[in-house]
Amino acid sequence: MQKILLAIALIVSSATGLLAQLDVTFVNVGQGDAIFIEFPNGKRALIDGGNSGVLIDNFLRSKGVTRLDFVALTHPHSDHYRGLKKVFSNYQVDNYYDTRAENIDAKGDNNLRELAAAEPGCKTHYPKPGDILNWDPKVTVKVFNACWEPVQMRDNDETNNCSLVMRLYYNGNGVLFTGDANSEMEADMLRHFKSGLQSNILKVGHHGSRTSTSDAFLARVRPDYAFISVGQNNKYGHPHQDTLSRLINAGAEIYLTTAGTQSFTIPAPDKNLPGPVKPIIRTEIGEMAEMGPLTRLVPVSVTWDPAELMNSDSPALDQLRGEAATVSD
């Protein structure tokens, strides 16, 4: 009987440990973003849905998902919102997180917001910089950027700069999701948040465009691992060589979704293990990475100057510099 009780205790302990881990998956949706998160408390979140409802729907079905506790749209560009329309059609969504940025050259973002408003039991939230989101009591989810006041825009850079930027912190690991925020917004976040941006895991901004991921930003974030969600042979040339150079010279291991869906696990805390744990990196679902990260040292040929993007009339910058910007670490 004692052996049976011990075996049951080991099984329960093992199951509890698996449940207590944090799993993050960068879904291969081509040229776009879709990030699926499974929290230690069992809740699930989806940040963006890519450009195709079929791809994200196939992924969620493969994971046995029927409902999502949290869905977030970083900003209203089609490679981030289009797939979410199918998510609202096929799954129960309990909470929707959005900015108030409206892309006046697109109708799809408003259509998505109408679907969210019509979703039974779904609450819509507009977080501000400095807000802590109550997604899991064991995981700190902090917002560093968002356009929380209504603004209409058609300029791509301005829409990108309204990106919802969030950081997860769990078991000694920081995970920073930057949407498509450009270097000028990175610079403003550095000014307003003196600490708290440091993250050993970085979702690289704007699919690896040279307009994001500045040297100054990397110096503050100090990523060990960098994930780039990008489409094979895309028309934009992402990821740009400049960005890869900066990441590699900053010491980051780079993983791209062109090699397949990328994921990592942060294990549950273990009092028998000293110090923070390292994330377990995987490529494709449940498969250990065979090719490994891109680690070849690339000489820096161009240093992107964030001043080239500065715009004193930027609604995103104006909002971050406004009332909520008084909230800092």
C-alpha positions as CSV (number, residue, x, y, z in Angstrom):
1,M,0.0,0.0,0.0
2,Q,2.8,2.4,0.9
3,K,4.4,1.8,-2.6
4,I,1.1,2.5,-4.3
5,L,0.7,5.8,-2.4
6,L,4.2,6.8,-3.3
7,A,3.6,6.0,-7.0
8,I,0.4,8.1,-6.9
9,A,2.3,10.9,-5.2
10,L,5.0,10.9,-7.9
11,I,2.4,10.9,-10.7
12,V,0.5,13.8,-9.1
13,S,3.8,15.7,-8.5
14,S,4.8,15.2,-12.1
15,A,1.5,16.4,-13.5
16,T,1.5,19.4,-11.2
17,G,5.0,20.3,-12.4
18,L,3.9,20.1,-16.1
19,L,0.9,22.3,-15.3
20,A,3.1,24.8,-13.5
21,Q,5.3,25.5,-16.5
22,L,5.0,28.4,-18.9
23,D,4.8,27.4,-22.6
24,V,5.2,30.0,-25.4
25,T,4.8,29.1,-29.1
26,F,5.6,31.3,-32.1
27,V,3.3,29.8,-34.7
28,N,4.5,29.6,-38.3
29,V,1.9,31.7,-40.0
30,G,4.1,33.0,-42.8
31,Q,4.6,36.7,-42.9
32,G,2.8,37.7,-39.7
33,D,2.6,37.2,-36.0
34,A,0.7,34.6,-33.9
35,I,1.9,33.8,-30.4
36,F,0.2,31.1,-28.3
37,I,0.8,31.1,-24.5
38,E,-0.1,28.4,-22.0
39,F,0.2,29.7,-18.4
40,P,1.0,27.7,-15.2
41,N,-2.6,28.1,-14.0
42,G,-3.9,26.4,-17.2
43,K,-5.1,29.6,-18.9
44,R,-4.4,30.2,-22.5
45,A,-3.6,33.4,-24.5
46,L,-3.2,34.2,-28.1
47,I,-1.3,37.4,-29.2
48,D,-2.2,38.2,-32.8
49,G,-3.5,35.7,-35.4
50,G,-1.4,36.1,-38.5
51,N,-2.6,36.8,-42.0
52,S,-4.6,33.6,-42.5
53,G,-7.4,32.2,-40.4
54,V,-6.7,28.7,-41.8
55,L,-3.2,28.5,-40.4
56,I,-4.0,29.7,-36.8
57,D,-7.2,27.6,-36.8
58,N,-5.2,24.4,-37.8
59,F,-2.7,25.1,-35.0
60,L,-5.3,25.7,-32.3
61,R,-7.1,22.5,-33.3
62,S,-3.9,20.5,-33.2
63,K,-3.5,21.7,-29.6
64,G,-7.1,20.7,-28.7
65,V,-8.1,24.3,-27.9
66,T,-11.8,25.1,-27.7
67,R,-11.6,28.4,-25.8
68,L,-9.1,31.1,-25.1
69,D,-9.0,33.0,-21.9
70,F,-7.1,36.0,-23.5
71,V,-6.8,37.2,-27.0
72,A,-4.8,40.3,-27.9
73,L,-4.3,42.3,-31.0
74,T,-1.1,44.3,-30.9
75,H,-2.0,46.7,-33.7
76,P,-4.4,46.9,-36.7
77,H,-2.4,45.5,-39.6
78,S,-3.8,42.6,-41.5
79,D,-0.8,40.3,-40.9
80,H,-1.7,40.5,-37.2
81,Y,-5.6,40.7,-37.1
82,R,-6.9,38.8,-40.1
83,G,-6.4,35.3,-38.5
84,L,-8.2,36.5,-35.3
85,K,-11.5,36.8,-37.2
86,K,-11.6,33.1,-37.6
87,V,-10.6,32.7,-33.9
88,F,-13.6,34.6,-32.8
89,S,-15.8,32.6,-35.2
90,N,-14.6,29.2,-34.1
91,Y,-13.6,29.5,-30.4
92,Q,-14.9,30.9,-27.2
93,V,-12.9,34.0,-26.2
94,D,-13.3,35.4,-22.7
95,N,-11.2,38.5,-22.8
96,Y,-10.0,40.7,-25.7
97,Y,-7.1,43.1,-25.4
98,D,-6.8,45.9,-28.0
99,T,-5.5,49.4,-28.7
100,R,-7.7,52.2,-29.8
101,A,-5.7,52.8,-33.0
102,E,-7.9,52.6,-36.1
103,N,-6.3,51.9,-39.5
104,I,-8.5,54.1,-41.6
105,D,-7.3,52.4,-44.8
106,A,-8.6,49.0,-43.6
107,K,-12.0,47.6,-42.8
108,G,-10.8,44.3,-41.4
109,D,-9.7,45.8,-38.0
110,N,-13.2,47.2,-37.4
111,N,-14.8,43.9,-38.5
112,L,-12.6,42.1,-35.9
113,R,-13.6,44.5,-33.2
114,E,-17.3,44.0,-34.1
115,L,-16.8,40.2,-33.7
116,A,-15.2,40.8,-30.3
117,A,-18.1,43.0,-29.2
118,A,-20.6,40.3,-30.3
119,E,-18.7,37.4,-28.6
120,P,-20.9,36.1,-25.7
121,G,-19.3,36.7,-22.3
122,C,-16.2,38.4,-23.8
123,K,-14.8,41.6,-22.2
124,T,-12.8,44.1,-24.1
125,H,-9.8,45.8,-22.4
126,Y,-7.6,48.8,-23.5
127,P,-4.5,48.5,-21.3
128,K,-2.2,51.5,-20.7
129,P,1.6,51.5,-20.3
130,G,2.5,50.5,-16.7
131,D,-0.6,48.3,-16.3
132,I,-0.2,44.8,-14.9
133,L,-2.5,42.2,-16.5
134,N,-4.1,39.6,-14.3
135,W,-3.5,36.6,-16.5
136,D,-1.8,34.3,-13.9
137,P,-0.8,35.1,-10.3
138,K,2.5,33.4,-10.8
139,V,3.4,35.3,-14.0
140,T,3.9,39.1,-14.1
141,V,2.4,40.5,-17.3
142,K,3.3,44.1,-17.7
143,V,2.4,46.6,-20.5
144,F,5.0,48.9,-21.8
145,N,3.3,50.5,-24.8
146,A,-0.2,50.9,-26.2
147,C,-2.4,53.5,-27.8
148,W,-5.2,53.5,-25.3
149,E,-6.9,56.7,-26.5
150,P,-8.8,56.8,-29.8
151,V,-6.6,57.7,-32.8
152,Q,-7.1,57.3,-36.5
153,M,-4.1,56.9,-38.8
154,R,-3.1,55.5,-42.2
155,D,0.7,55.8,-41.9
156,N,2.2,52.4,-41.4
157,D,5.0,53.6,-39.0
158,E,2.5,55.3,-36.8
159,T,0.3,52.2,-36.7
160,N,3.3,50.0,-35.8
161,N,4.2,52.4,-33.0
162,C,0.8,51.9,-31.4
163,S,1.8,48.2,-30.9
164,L,0.8,46.6,-27.6
165,V,4.2,45.8,-26.0
166,M,4.1,43.3,-23.1
167,R,6.5,41.5,-20.9
168,L,6.0,38.2,-19.1
169,Y,8.2,37.3,-16.1
170,Y,8.3,33.8,-14.7
171,N,10.8,31.8,-12.8
172,G,13.7,34.2,-13.4
173,N,12.9,34.6,-17.2
174,G,11.7,37.7,-18.9
175,V,9.8,37.4,-22.2
176,L,9.3,40.6,-24.2
177,F,6.7,40.8,-27.0
178,T,7.2,44.0,-29.1
179,G,4.6,43.7,-31.9
180,D,5.9,45.9,-34.7
181,A,7.1,48.9,-32.7
182,N,9.8,50.9,-34.4
183,S,13.1,52.2,-33.0
184,E,11.6,55.6,-32.1
185,M,9.0,53.9,-29.9
186,E,11.8,51.7,-28.4
187,A,13.7,54.8,-27.6
188,D,10.7,56.4,-25.8
189,M,10.1,53.2,-23.8
190,L,13.7,53.3,-22.7
191,R,13.2,56.9,-21.5
192,H,10.0,56.2,-19.6
193,F,10.8,52.8,-18.1
194,K,14.2,53.0,-16.5
195,S,14.1,49.3,-15.6
196,G,12.0,46.3,-16.2
197,L,12.6,45.9,-20.0
198,Q,15.5,43.4,-19.5
199,S,14.4,40.1,-20.9
200,N,16.4,37.1,-21.8
201,I,13.8,36.2,-24.4
202,L,12.8,38.7,-27.1
203,K,10.1,38.5,-29.8
204,V,12.0,40.6,-32.3
205,G,10.0,43.7,-33.5
206,H,8.5,44.1,-36.9
207,H,9.5,40.7,-38.3
208,G,13.2,41.6,-38.1
209,S,12.9,44.9,-40.0
210,R,15.9,47.3,-39.8
211,T,13.5,49.9,-38.4
212,S,13.2,48.1,-35.1
213,T,15.6,46.4,-32.6
214,S,18.1,49.2,-32.2
215,D,21.5,48.8,-30.5
216,A,20.3,51.0,-27.5
217,F,17.2,48.8,-27.1
218,L,19.2,45.6,-27.2
219,A,21.7,47.0,-24.7
220,R,18.8,47.5,-22.2
221,V,16.9,44.3,-23.0
222,R,20.0,42.0,-23.2
223,P,18.3,39.0,-24.9
224,D,19.9,35.6,-24.9
225,Y,17.3,34.3,-27.3
226,A,15.6,36.1,-30.1
227,F,12.5,34.8,-32.1
228,I,11.6,36.3,-35.4
229,S,8.2,35.6,-36.9
230,V,8.6,36.0,-40.6
231,G,7.6,34.5,-44.0
232,Q,9.9,32.7,-46.4
233,N,11.1,34.9,-49.3
234,N,8.7,37.8,-48.2
235,K,8.5,40.9,-50.4
236,Y,9.9,43.1,-47.6
237,G,13.2,41.3,-47.3
238,H,12.6,40.5,-43.6
239,P,14.6,39.8,-41.6
240,H,17.0,42.5,-42.6
241,Q,20.7,41.9,-42.4
242,D,21.2,45.0,-40.2
243,T,18.9,43.5,-37.6
244,L,20.5,40.0,-37.6
245,S,23.9,41.7,-37.2
246,R,22.8,43.7,-34.2
247,L,21.2,40.6,-32.6
248,I,24.2,38.3,-33.1
249,N,26.7,40.9,-32.0
250,A,24.5,41.4,-28.9
251,G,25.0,37.7,-28.1
252,A,21.5,36.5,-28.9
253,E,20.7,33.1,-30.4
254,I,18.2,33.7,-33.3
255,Y,15.3,31.4,-34.2
256,L,13.1,32.0,-37.2
257,T,9.6,30.7,-38.0
258,T,10.8,30.0,-41.6
259,A,12.3,26.9,-40.0
260,G,8.9,26.0,-38.6
261,T,6.8,26.8,-35.5
262,Q,9.2,27.7,-32.7
263,S,8.4,27.2,-29.0
264,F,10.0,27.2,-25.6
265,T,9.1,26.1,-22.1
266,I,10.1,27.7,-18.8
267,P,9.9,25.0,-16.2
268,A,8.2,25.4,-12.8
269,P,10.4,26.7,-9.9
270,D,12.4,24.0,-8.2
271,K,13.8,24.8,-4.7
272,N,16.5,22.2,-5.3
273,L,17.9,24.1,-8.4
274,P,20.0,27.2,-7.7
275,G,19.3,30.3,-9.7
276,P,16.9,30.9,-12.6
277,V,16.3,28.1,-15.1
278,K,17.0,28.3,-18.8
279,P,14.2,27.9,-21.3
280,I,13.9,24.7,-23.2
281,I,13.8,25.6,-26.9
282,R,11.9,23.6,-29.5
283,T,11.2,23.9,-33.2
284,E,7.9,22.6,-34.5
285,I,5.5,21.1,-32.0
286,G,7.2,18.8,-29.5
287,E,10.3,18.4,-31.7
288,M,13.7,19.4,-30.4
289,A,15.6,21.8,-32.7
290,E,17.9,20.0,-35.1
291,M,19.5,22.9,-36.9
292,G,20.0,25.1,-33.8
293,P,20.0,28.9,-33.7
294,L,21.6,31.2,-36.2
295,T,24.8,32.0,-34.4
296,R,27.3,33.0,-37.1
297,L,28.8,36.4,-36.4
298,V,27.7,38.9,-39.0
299,P,29.6,42.2,-39.4
300,V,27.5,45.3,-38.9
301,S,27.2,47.1,-42.2
302,V,24.5,49.6,-41.3
303,T,23.6,51.1,-37.9
304,W,20.0,52.2,-38.0
305,D,19.5,55.7,-36.5
306,P,16.2,56.0,-34.7
307,A,16.3,59.7,-35.4
308,E,15.4,59.0,-39.0
309,L,12.0,57.9,-37.9
310,M,11.3,60.6,-35.4
311,N,8.0,62.4,-35.8
312,S,6.9,65.1,-33.4
313,D,3.3,64.6,-34.5
314,S,3.2,60.9,-33.6
315,P,0.0,59.9,-31.8
316,A,1.7,56.9,-30.3
317,L,4.6,58.9,-28.9
318,D,2.2,61.6,-27.7
319,Q,0.2,59.1,-25.7
320,L,3.2,57.5,-24.1
321,R,4.5,60.9,-23.2
322,G,1.2,61.8,-21.7
323,E,-0.5,61.1,-18.4
324,A,0.0,57.3,-18.2
325,A,3.8,57.8,-18.9
326,T,4.1,59.0,-15.3
327,V,3.8,55.3,-14.4
328,S,7.3,53.8,-14.4
329,D,9.2,51.0,-12.8
